């Protein structure tokens, strides 16, 4: 397995921000993943780099990118066993080809299964945690374990999953709603700034309130720090106009939080500063 030094992390995040990783690898299989996990020192697992912000200084450890490692997808009746590296869109489309549905709400979300399962990704009133039967994880010591639904303790954008997710078993149902898939993708395209690098929703919704509405009401749309800007299309997105730094984004986040007086907004994006 190739270990790179100084790999620019901006090439591996959807917002296109991040300095060099001291070490970087992309395991191709579980054996290589275990080899990477045995690395002595600081390490972090990433998938497709959505909802993720690395520091401009980079990461002083090993970054392990697993989106090429765990890519299996096997349908078993009304369940699917899917690797953590499989994109959510590929999952939705593959199920639709077999006339299986239930996960249509994931259509258009740019992340992968692993990250979605850990953070309980959701949209349109549904969350992936509802459909999880079990999750297979590998500890940093290389020990495999299967966590059942009751072990996962899902809540809004959160779970109790520890270790590295390698695959999950999800419930699906007969009958794919192709019209709904198309509708969800169209709505995302219309409402989200997909033409510019971004890291997805910046803040969690402080239920029952909606973060985007609070940010818009605080007159933050179009607010800018350096090349980081609050999207005019969707107030809960920060876009990179070209040369934005992590400091720009974090300063903009603090500015938004200071202007939204009703609640203390909690970031949804994962920030890795060292």
N, C-alpha and C positions, 0 to 999 in steps of 0.2 A: 504494500500500500504506500502510495506517495504521500509524504509529508512536506507541505510547502512552508516556506518562511516568508513573512511579510506580505501575505495575500491581502489585497485591499478588500475590506469587508463591505464597502459600498457596492461592490459587484454582487453581493449576496443578500441584499436587503431591498425591499420594494420601494423604500424612500430614497435609496441611492446615497446613503450617508454612512460613514464609518471608516476609521483609519485601518492600518495594517494589523493583521493577527500575527502574534509571535510565531504560532504554528497553526496550520490549517490542513484538514484532510476531509475526504469525501469517500467513506467506506462503500464498497460495492456489494457487500454481503454481511451476514451476521458475524462471521469469523473475523472479518476486518473491523467491524464495529467493536467487538470484544477486545481486539488488539488496541484500538484507539482508546477505549475506556480504561485500559490498563496503564495508560500514560500517567506517570507520576507528576502531579502538578495540577494547576488550575485548568479546568476545561468547561466548555459549554456546548450544548447540543442545539443546532438550529435545523429548520426545515427549509421552507421557501422564503424565510426572512420577512414575512408580513407581520405587522403589529410588533415590530422590533426596531430599536434604535441603539446603535453602537456609538461609542464616543469617537470624537475626531482623532484622539490619540491611539485608537485601536483597542486591542485586547491582549493583555499580557499573559497568554496561556494558549491552550489548544482549542480551536473551534472545530467541532465535528459536525459536518453537514450530512444529514441522513436521507435526503430526498432521492438519492440514487440507490439506496441500500434496501429499503423496505418497500418494495413496489408490487408485491403479490396482491391478487384480487380474485377471490374464489366465492362463487355463489353457491349456497347450500340451502335449497328450498326457499323459505322466506327469511333467510339470513344471509349476510355477506361477511366473509372474513377478509379484511383489507389491511394492507401494509401502511405503516405510518407515513411513508413517503409519497403515497398516492395523492394526487391533487383532488380537492373536493369536486371540481368540475368533471374530472375523469370518472370519479365514483358515480356522480349523478347520471352522466351520459351512458356509462356502461350498464347501470341498472335499467335505465330507460330503454336501451336496446333489447333487454330481456323482459320488457314490460313489467318492471318492478318499480315501486314508488315508495313514498313515505318520507324520503329525504330531499324532495324537490326544493325545500326552503334553502338548501345549501348552494343552489345554482347561482353562479356569479361570484361567490366568495373566493378570493384568490389564494387562500391558504391550502395546507395539506391536512390529511386525516390526523396525524400525530398531534399537531398543535391544536386542532379543533377539539379533539377528545380531551386534551389536558385542560383547556380553558373553557370548555363547554360552549363552543361557538353556537351562535343561533341567529335567526332572522325571522321576520314576519310572524312572531309569536311562538316560534318553535325553537327547541334547543337540541343539540346532538346527544346530550346526556340521556335524554328520554329513550333513545334508541339503542344505547350501549348495553350489551349482554355481558361482555367481559373485555378486559384489556390485558394484553401481554406486555410486561415491562422487563427490562434488563437493568439490574443495579450497577452502580459504578464498579462493583467488585466482580461483575460478569455473571451474577446469579439471575436466572430467569424465574419469573413469578407471574401467575395469572390472577388478576384482581377481578372479582365479581362485582356486579352492579352495586351491591350493598356496601362494598369496600370503598366506593369511589366518592361518596358524599358530595354529589353534585349540588351546586348552587349557581346563582347568576355569575357567569363568566369565571367560574372557579371549580376546582375539584381537589380531592385529597391525593391525587396520583403523585407518587414519588418514583424516581428512576426514569429510565428512557423508554418511552412507548415504542414498541416495534410493530404491533398489529392490534387490531380490535375486531370484535364480532358485533355486528349491528343488526337490529331487526329491520326488515323491510316488509312490503306487502304487495300483493298482486295488483297490477294496474298502475302504470305510470301516467302522470298527468302532464303530457307534453306541452299543453297550452300554458299551464302554470309555470313550468320551467322557462319557457320563452318570456312569459310576463315578468317573472322575477329578474331575469337577465336584462330585459328592456328597462325596468324600473331602476336597476343599479346603474346602467349606462346613462340614464337620463338625470339621475340625482347625485351620482358620485363623480368626483373629478378623476376619471380613469385615464385622462390624457396626460396627467402629470404624476411624477413619482410621489407616493404618499405611503403612510404606514397604517392605513385603515382608520377605524374609529379611534380617536385619541383618548376620549374619556368614556367611562362606563355610564350608562343611564342611571341616574339616582331615582330609581323607581318610586312612585309612579310617574315622575317627571322625565323629560327627554333632554339629554345633554345638548343636542344640536339646537333645540328651541331656546334653551336658557342662554346659550352662547350668542345666538342671533339677537335675542332680546337685550343682551348686554352690549349690542352694537359692535361685536367683534368680527363680523364678516369682513374680509378684506384686510384685516389687521396684519401687519408685516414686521418681522424682525430679520434684517439681512435678507436672505433669499428664502426664508421660511414664511409662509403666508397662510392665513386661515382661508380656506376655499370659499369662493363666492357661491359655489354650487351647493355645498353642504358644510355647515358651520362646525361639525365635529370632525372635519378632516383638515390636516395641515399638509400643504403641498410644498415640494421642493422646486423652486423656480429655476434651478440650475446649479447653483453653488452654495446651497444651504449647508450649514454645519450643525452638529448636534447641539452646540451652544445656542445657535439661533433658535432651534426647535424648543429647547428647554426654557429659554427666556420667554418665548412666545407662550408656552404652556403656563408659565407663572403669571404672565400678563393676563391671560384669559381667566385664570383662577381668581386673580385679584379683582377682575371686573364683574364676575358672576357672584353676586352677593347672597342669593337665596340659599345655596348649598355649597358644601366643599366638594368640588368635583374631584373624582378619583380617576387617575390615569388607567386606561385599558392597555395602552402600549407598554411593552416591556423595555425598560431602559437598562443598558449594560454600560457602565461608566468606566470599568477598569478590568 
